[in-house]
């Protein structure tokens, strides 16, 4: 009887140790899953995503904690899958959010690029307009210079024609003056010649008078 009691005590002790070991193992799995889920929920980026999946994972962990030894393997499997699903769902939502952000940034870059292209086209148009205006102003300036040059040429031709006419008039006056001078000189020569002739014809009178006086004296 005492031996049987000892054997029973040993068996109960063994069962107790097995139960403690099993409970300890249960605590390890539950702690591991809770830590993994807490790490996900506290993540500054992923924690805000997959809230429904995180809630399902916590429920699965709670069911694992309350599961019997017979249902424990299935409950452990479901809890692990729920935690993994929560992580995957959070990562997927984060990836989609990042993709949407990149898409918006891409659209914004395209918009900025179109605005830059439009501004560049506007600047090019303004530059072309400025060049066209400068060309028009240069053409007008050259036309004005050409008109002024033509006017100057006409004025120079008019002045040359006036100078030519003046020179011709002066030449005629000079020729007339030379003719008058020649006539005056000819008249002067004629006058001197006449005076000389007159002087030559008047010179014998005193001789005749002297001869007459001599005749009177001899008489």
C-alpha positions as CSV (number, residue, x, y, z in Angstrom):
1,X,0.0,0.0,0.0
2,X,2.8,2.4,0.8
3,X,4.6,1.4,-2.3
4,X,1.5,2.2,-4.4
5,X,1.2,5.5,-2.7
6,X,4.8,6.4,-3.5
7,X,4.2,5.3,-7.1
8,X,1.1,7.4,-7.3
9,X,2.9,10.4,-5.9
10,X,5.8,10.0,-8.4
11,X,3.3,9.7,-11.2
12,X,1.4,12.8,-10.1
13,X,4.7,14.7,-9.7
14,X,5.7,13.6,-13.2
15,X,2.4,14.8,-14.6
16,X,2.8,18.0,-12.8
17,X,6.2,18.5,-14.2
18,X,4.9,17.7,-17.7
19,X,2.1,20.3,-17.1
20,X,4.5,22.9,-16.0
21,X,6.7,22.2,-18.9
22,X,3.8,22.4,-21.3
23,X,2.5,25.7,-19.7
24,X,6.0,27.1,-19.9
25,X,6.1,26.1,-23.6
26,X,2.7,27.7,-24.0
27,X,3.9,30.9,-22.4
28,X,7.0,31.0,-24.7
29,X,4.9,30.7,-27.9
30,X,2.3,33.3,-26.6
31,X,5.1,35.7,-25.6
32,X,6.8,35.2,-28.9
33,X,3.7,35.9,-30.9
34,X,2.7,38.9,-28.7
35,X,6.2,40.4,-29.0
36,X,6.1,40.0,-32.8
37,X,2.6,41.6,-32.9
38,X,3.6,44.4,-30.5
39,X,6.7,45.1,-32.6
40,X,4.4,45.4,-35.6
41,X,1.9,47.7,-33.9
42,X,4.6,49.9,-32.4
43,X,6.4,50.3,-35.8
44,X,6.1,54.1,-36.7
45,X,5.4,53.2,-40.3
46,X,3.8,49.8,-40.4
47,X,1.8,50.1,-37.2
48,X,-0.9,52.2,-38.7
49,X,-1.7,49.7,-41.4
50,X,-3.7,46.4,-41.3
51,X,-5.5,47.3,-38.1
52,X,-8.2,44.6,-38.8
53,X,-5.6,41.9,-39.4
54,X,-3.7,42.9,-36.2
55,X,-7.0,42.6,-34.3
56,X,-7.6,39.1,-35.7
57,X,-4.0,38.2,-34.7
58,X,-4.6,39.3,-31.1
59,X,-7.8,37.3,-31.0
60,X,-5.9,34.2,-32.3
61,X,-3.3,34.6,-29.6
62,X,-6.0,34.9,-27.0
63,X,-7.6,31.7,-28.4
64,X,-4.2,30.0,-28.2
65,X,-3.9,31.0,-24.6
66,X,-7.2,29.5,-23.8
67,X,-6.9,26.5,-26.0
68,X,-6.8,23.0,-24.5
69,X,-3.8,20.7,-25.1
70,X,-5.8,18.9,-27.8
71,X,-6.7,22.1,-29.7
72,X,-3.4,23.8,-29.0
73,X,-1.5,22.8,-32.2
74,X,-4.2,24.1,-34.4
75,X,-4.6,27.3,-32.3
76,X,-0.8,27.8,-32.4
77,X,-0.8,27.4,-36.2
78,X,-3.7,29.8,-36.6
79,X,-2.1,32.4,-34.3
80,X,1.2,32.3,-36.1
81,X,-0.6,32.6,-39.5
82,X,-2.6,35.5,-38.2
83,X,0.5,37.3,-37.0
84,X,2.2,36.6,-40.3
85,X,-0.8,37.8,-42.2
86,X,-1.0,41.0,-40.2
87,X,2.7,41.7,-41.0
88,X,2.2,40.9,-44.7
89,X,-0.9,43.1,-44.9
90,X,0.8,46.0,-43.2
91,X,3.8,45.7,-45.5
92,X,1.4,45.5,-48.5
93,X,-0.5,48.6,-47.5
94,X,2.8,50.4,-46.9
95,X,4.0,49.4,-50.3
96,X,0.7,50.5,-51.9
97,X,0.9,53.8,-50.0
98,X,4.5,54.3,-51.1
99,X,3.6,53.5,-54.7
100,X,0.7,55.9,-54.6
101,X,3.0,58.6,-53.1
102,X,5.6,57.9,-55.9
103,X,2.8,58.0,-58.4
104,X,1.7,61.4,-57.1
105,X,5.3,62.6,-57.0
106,X,5.7,61.4,-60.6
107,X,2.5,63.2,-61.6
108,X,3.8,66.3,-59.8
109,X,7.2,66.0,-61.5
110,X,5.4,65.6,-64.9
111,X,3.3,68.7,-64.0
112,X,6.4,70.6,-63.0
113,X,8.1,69.4,-66.2
114,X,5.2,70.6,-68.3
115,X,5.3,74.0,-66.5
116,X,9.0,74.2,-67.0
117,X,8.5,73.4,-70.7
118,X,5.7,75.9,-71.0
119,X,7.9,78.6,-69.3
120,X,10.8,77.7,-71.6
121,X,8.5,78.0,-74.6
122,X,7.2,81.3,-73.4
123,X,10.8,82.6,-72.9
124,X,11.7,81.3,-76.3
125,X,8.6,83.1,-77.8
126,X,9.6,86.3,-76.0
127,X,13.1,86.0,-77.2
128,X,11.9,85.5,-80.8
129,X,9.6,88.5,-80.5
130,X,12.5,90.6,-79.2
131,X,14.7,89.5,-82.0
132,X,12.0,90.3,-84.5
133,X,11.4,93.7,-83.0
134,X,15.2,94.4,-83.0
135,X,15.3,93.3,-86.7
136,X,12.4,95.6,-87.5
137,X,14.1,98.5,-85.7
138,X,17.4,97.7,-87.5
139,X,15.5,97.6,-90.8
140,X,13.9,100.9,-90.0
141,X,17.2,102.4,-89.0
142,X,18.9,101.3,-92.2
143,X,15.9,102.6,-94.2
144,X,16.2,105.9,-92.4
145,X,20.0,105.9,-93.1
146,X,19.3,105.1,-96.7
147,X,16.8,107.9,-97.0
148,X,19.2,110.3,-95.3
149,X,21.9,109.1,-97.6
150,X,19.6,109.6,-100.6
151,X,18.7,113.1,-99.4
152,X,22.4,113.9,-98.9
153,X,23.2,112.6,-102.3
154,X,20.4,114.7,-103.8
155,X,21.6,117.7,-101.9
156,X,25.2,117.0,-103.0
157,X,24.0,116.7,-106.6
158,X,22.1,120.0,-106.2
159,X,25.1,121.7,-104.7
160,X,27.3,120.3,-107.4
161,X,24.9,121.5,-110.1
162,X,24.7,124.9,-108.4
163,X,28.5,125.0,-108.1
164,X,28.7,124.1,-111.8
165,X,26.3,126.8,-112.8
166,X,28.1,129.3,-110.6
167,X,31.4,128.3,-112.1
168,X,30.0,128.6,-115.6
169,X,28.6,132.0,-114.7
170,X,31.9,133.0,-113.2
171,X,33.7,131.8,-116.3
172,X,31.4,133.9,-118.4
173,X,32.0,136.9,-116.2
174,X,35.7,136.2,-116.4
175,X,35.6,135.9,-120.2
176,X,33.5,139.1,-120.4
177,X,36.0,140.8,-118.1
178,X,38.9,139.6,-120.2
179,X,37.1,140.9,-123.4
180,X,36.5,144.2,-121.7
181,X,40.1,144.3,-120.6
182,X,41.2,143.5,-124.1
183,X,38.9,146.1,-125.5
184,X,40.2,148.6,-122.9
185,X,43.7,147.7,-123.7
186,X,43.0,148.0,-127.4
187,X,41.3,151.3,-126.8
188,X,44.3,152.5,-124.8
189,X,46.7,151.4,-127.6
190,X,44.5,153.2,-130.1
191,X,44.5,156.3,-128.0
192,X,48.2,156.2,-127.5
193,X,48.7,155.7,-131.2
194,X,46.4,158.5,-132.0
195,X,48.1,160.7,-129.5
196,X,51.4,159.8,-131.1
197,X,50.1,160.6,-134.5
198,X,48.7,163.8,-133.3
199,X,52.0,164.7,-131.6
200,X,54.0,163.9,-134.8
201,X,51.9,166.0,-137.1
202,X,52.0,169.1,-134.8
203,X,55.8,169.1,-134.4
204,X,56.9,170.9,-137.7
205,X,55.0,174.2,-137.1
206,X,57.8,175.8,-135.0
207,X,60.3,175.0,-137.7
208,X,58.2,176.8,-140.3
209,X,57.7,179.7,-138.0
210,X,61.4,179.9,-137.5
211,X,62.1,179.7,-141.2
212,X,59.5,182.4,-141.8
213,X,61.2,184.5,-139.1
214,X,64.5,184.0,-140.8
215,X,63.1,185.0,-144.1
216,X,61.7,188.1,-142.5
217,X,65.0,188.9,-141.0
218,X,66.8,188.5,-144.4
219,X,64.3,190.6,-146.1
